[in-house]
Amino acid sequence: MTASTEVIASGHGTAGGETPLGYVQGRLDTTLIGVLLFITSEIMFFAGLFAAYFTVRAGHGNPWPPEGFHPEIEIALILLVILLTSSLTMEYSLRRIRAGDRTGLVRGLTVTLVLGALFLIGQLYDYSILGFGVSSGIYGTVFYTLTGFHGAHVFGGVVAIAVMLMRGAAGQFSARHHAAIEGVSWYWHFVDVVWIGLVTTLYVLPILEGSAHVGR
Amino acid sequence: MATTTLAPGAYVARPGFWYWLSTWLTTTDHKRIGFLYLFNSFLFFFLGGLLALGVRSELAVPGLQYFDNTTYNQLFTMHATAMLFLFIIPILAGLGNYAVPLMIGAADMAFPRINALSFWMLPVGGALMFGGYFFGGTAQAGWTNYVPITARAYSPQAGQDLWIVGLTLIGMSSILGGINFMATIFKLRAPGMTLMRMPIFVWTMLVTSALVVFATPVLASVLVMLFIDRNYGAHFFDPSAGGSAVMWQNVFWFYSHPAVYIMVLPAMGVISEGLPVFSRKPLFGYKAFVFATAAIGALGFSVWAHHMFTTGAVFLPFFSFMTFLIAVPTGVKMFNWLATMYRGKLRFTTAMLFAVGFLVMFLIGGIDGAFSASPPVDFALQDTYWIVAHIHYVLFGGSVMGLFAGIYYWFPKWTGARLREGLGKIHFTIMFIASNLTFFPMHIVGIQGMPRRVADYVEEPGWATINLLETVGSFILAASFLVFLWNVFVTLRGERTHEPDPWQGNTLEWATTSPPPPYNFDHLPPIRSERPVFDVRIGVVDDPWLANLIGAPSGTGRPSLSAGQPATPAAGDEGHG
């Protein structure tokens, strides 16, 4: 554990003067360890949902999605492009603030926020035209639970980005102090990765399996 | 707000009940939050205990006497729920909350405000679960909550939904707590406190927290699926529409098996702190103990389906083999504890008695578990009182014994006064005898096939006598906690000696005053081994301040690592990170 050896070398005790009590200096910020562990727990949450999906899928014959269910792959792909772009703008914001550029941070976060909101609007539009609900058959159940919980996480991310934007506009971040931006960006990339997983699972895999009828 | 953030305990003492109350409601100090955990958990412990007495009263004689079947179902469901989710998991987290920052030489947890949030979700979750009594009945499907019993068709009451929401909240509390412990342990260790110098209790809390972070979200996922099924007409667990009822069991046990280690590992950590102190010997096999703890954590994720042998839907050889395998690291620990005591200078304080009680009871519970790991035996014993005996031996005989060992061990640190030894020994004696009286006969009726979770039973093979015996035992057991409460009461009313180190302890919590000041330490000793206070007491490490505090001779002239010189850690320390 390099963290602790660094501290010993820096001199603890009577000769070296008092170090701030109990705080080990390490490479990774304490906040970011917290965020990392939180994302870990979120991954396990989605693992449970994906496990349920595959259990249901394995117990169901073809065609999958069943007759009468037509998920809109075009919308899903457009949403994927939106979310991937927003990950890039998030990364842009982070790099700007690392370089001390507060204006760049605010600009990047604004674009990210708009893209996140666009995703949510797009998903609501998708839901409105699908023509099936969470209670209409097992496919509706797994489809809405998986995409719905992802959407809820996007919503959480959008709220977090809005808070970051307000704090950034108030000048609370600097090249040295921006752990919150790092944490939010990790979370945002995680949400993005989940959507990649969902598009692959819900839309692409059935096509590869040859068990789907795409589009209308 | 800024004041709270900067100095959690540094409130200005002002008179008045409401001010006093507000300091407790708004505290972010890990020590006070630890007390809140203990207080809240004991409330639910006594509530759960009352429900258990209800169960035992009904079972005292055959036939239905006091409750109808539905009420009885609610009794055992809420008993298990309160004991597992509102008592044993949170109270061990409470012990950790108090002890972990002290043991690693930190000022507080890594995220004090999230720590307060974790705690305050618990009473809310508990109130939701028990709130079912006011809305047409609580959950009544057993704490395992199997579908289809919990489907809307068979459990229409709102109490079932409240149970799901309450448990989700408690799960979130657990996850945030686990994240907090891991960040604290990774980042806030005192200078010199390498990972392989951490007290075993801190190691067990670390592994427990990892289990919480990886397993509890999976429980949350299955709970929301059930909630959606019940309230929005979804079909996750509905086989007629393409769902799967066994999926509930798979996902539930994927959480709940690691959860039994969440419930017992910290108790193992507690007695691993107590046994060396009261045997005047170092813990035998520190490294083996650490690796055994990590191995239990890792293997804990691959044994869940041994709860589902009789479903016919799991691969028996694999899960049976893994279950036998996980007994190995547990056995390593058992030998470590015995070897620690072997030829030690034993002091049978109350804390030590509870630790030995843990060893005896947990051994019996563990052997029960090994029986059930074998599918042919399990097929015969599934859902009988044998399983009830097993869980009570490991959770009551294990976790609760370990918990009380910790309470008697740390009470002088918490309050500045030792619990009365005489009353403590009476408490232990009654509790030990009564728990065996209550739980051991369950093995016998279990082997004879008495089913669990049924309010009535046949008189035939002597079951009436045995059940009456268990009921008598359970009431004596309840009485033992009155002795404990009385002990706490008289101790708190009596004189506080404020001994910093009453047991000649090894670990850092004894290197500060009792109770510790805000931020815990005015001074930290040099940490050169996993027993920093012991090192100072025997003079291997020179630290006049601490030697004065704990009343040990300072500067004994033995070759020592001076506090002033930055020591280069041995090469071996590098690799363990």
Contacts between the chains, C-beta under 8 A, distances in Angstrom:
chain1	res1	chain2	res2	distance
A	1	B	194	5.6
A	1	B	195	5.4
A	1	B	573	7.6
A	1	B	574	7.5
A	1	B	576	6.7
A	1	B	577	2.5
A	2	B	574	7.6
A	2	B	577	6.6
A	3	B	187	7.9
A	3	B	577	7.4
A	4	B	189	6.4
A	4	B	191	7.2
A	4	B	192	7.0
A	4	B	193	6.6
A	4	B	194	4.9
A	4	B	195	7.8
A	4	B	569	7.8
A	4	B	573	8.0
A	4	B	577	7.6
A	5	B	194	7.8
A	5	B	569	5.7
A	5	B	573	7.3
A	5	B	574	6.9
A	7	B	191	4.4
A	7	B	192	7.7
A	8	B	191	5.9
A	8	B	192	5.8
A	8	B	566	5.8
A	8	B	567	6.5
A	8	B	568	7.7
A	8	B	569	6.2
A	9	B	566	6.1
A	9	B	568	7.9
A	10	B	566	7.7
A	11	B	566	5.0
A	12	B	191	3.8
A	12	B	192	6.6
A	12	B	524	7.8
A	12	B	526	7.2
A	12	B	566	7.0
A	13	B	526	5.8
A	13	B	563	4.1
A	13	B	564	5.8
A	13	B	566	7.9
A	14	B	563	5.6
A	14	B	564	5.1
A	15	B	563	7.8
A	15	B	564	3.7
A	15	B	565	7.1
A	15	B	566	7.7
A	16	B	564	8.0
A	16	B	566	6.9
A	19	B	191	6.2
A	21	B	105	7.7
A	21	B	106	7.7
A	21	B	107	5.1
A	21	B	190	7.8
A	21	B	519	6.2
A	21	B	520	7.6
A	21	B	521	5.8
A	21	B	524	6.9
A	22	B	101	7.5
A	22	B	104	7.5
A	22	B	105	5.3
A	22	B	106	3.8
A	22	B	107	4.8
A	22	B	188	5.3
A	22	B	189	7.6
A	22	B	190	5.3
A	22	B	520	7.5
A	22	B	521	7.2
A	22	B	524	7.6
A	23	B	106	7.6
A	23	B	107	7.7
A	23	B	187	7.6
A	23	B	188	6.1
A	24	B	187	5.8
A	24	B	188	6.3
A	24	B	189	5.1
A	24	B	190	7.6
A	24	B	191	7.3
A	24	B	193	7.9
A	26	B	186	7.6
A	26	B	187	6.0
A	30	B	110	5.1
A	30	B	111	7.9
A	30	B	183	5.6
A	30	B	187	4.6
A	30	B	188	7.6
A	33	B	110	7.7
A	33	B	182	7.3
A	33	B	183	4.7
A	33	B	186	5.9
A	33	B	187	6.3
A	34	B	110	6.8
A	34	B	111	6.1
A	34	B	114	7.7
A	34	B	179	5.6
A	34	B	180	7.6
A	34	B	183	5.0
A	37	B	178	7.6
A	37	B	179	4.3
A	37	B	182	5.7
A	37	B	183	6.8
A	37	B	213	5.5
A	38	B	175	8.0
A	38	B	179	5.9
A	40	B	213	5.7
A	40	B	214	7.1
A	41	B	175	5.1
A	41	B	178	7.9
A	41	B	179	7.2
A	41	B	213	5.0
A	41	B	214	7.5
A	41	B	216	7.2
A	41	B	217	4.5
A	42	B	217	6.8
A	43	B	217	8.0
A	44	B	213	7.6
A	44	B	214	5.5
A	44	B	215	7.3
A	44	B	216	8.0
A	44	B	217	4.0
A	44	B	218	5.4
A	44	B	221	7.9
A	45	B	217	3.8
A	45	B	218	7.1
A	45	B	220	5.7
A	45	B	221	5.0
A	46	B	221	7.5
A	47	B	217	8.0
A	47	B	218	6.7
A	47	B	221	7.6
A	48	B	217	7.0
A	48	B	218	4.4
A	48	B	220	7.5
A	48	B	221	2.8
A	48	B	222	6.0
A	48	B	225	8.0
A	48	B	251	5.7
A	48	B	254	7.7
A	49	B	221	5.2
A	49	B	225	7.6
A	51	B	250	7.9
A	51	B	251	6.5
A	52	B	221	7.5
A	52	B	222	7.8
A	52	B	225	6.1
A	52	B	236	6.1
A	52	B	247	6.1
A	52	B	251	6.9
A	55	B	244	5.6
A	55	B	247	5.0
A	55	B	250	7.7
A	56	B	236	7.5
A	56	B	242	6.3
A	56	B	243	6.3
A	56	B	244	6.8
A	56	B	247	7.8
A	59	B	242	6.7
A	59	B	244	6.0
A	60	B	242	5.3
A	134	B	228	6.7
A	134	B	232	5.2
A	134	B	233	7.0
A	134	B	234	5.2
A	135	B	232	6.2
A	135	B	233	3.2
A	135	B	234	6.0
A	135	B	235	7.6
A	137	B	235	7.0
A	137	B	241	6.6
A	137	B	242	7.2
A	138	B	235	4.8
A	138	B	238	7.9
A	138	B	241	5.4
A	138	B	242	3.5
A	138	B	243	5.7
A	140	B	234	7.7
A	141	B	228	7.4
A	141	B	229	7.9
A	141	B	234	3.9
A	141	B	235	4.8
A	141	B	236	5.9
A	141	B	243	7.3
A	142	B	236	7.7
A	144	B	234	7.9
A	145	B	224	7.7
A	145	B	225	6.7
A	145	B	228	6.0
A	145	B	234	6.9
A	145	B	236	7.7
A	149	B	224	7.5
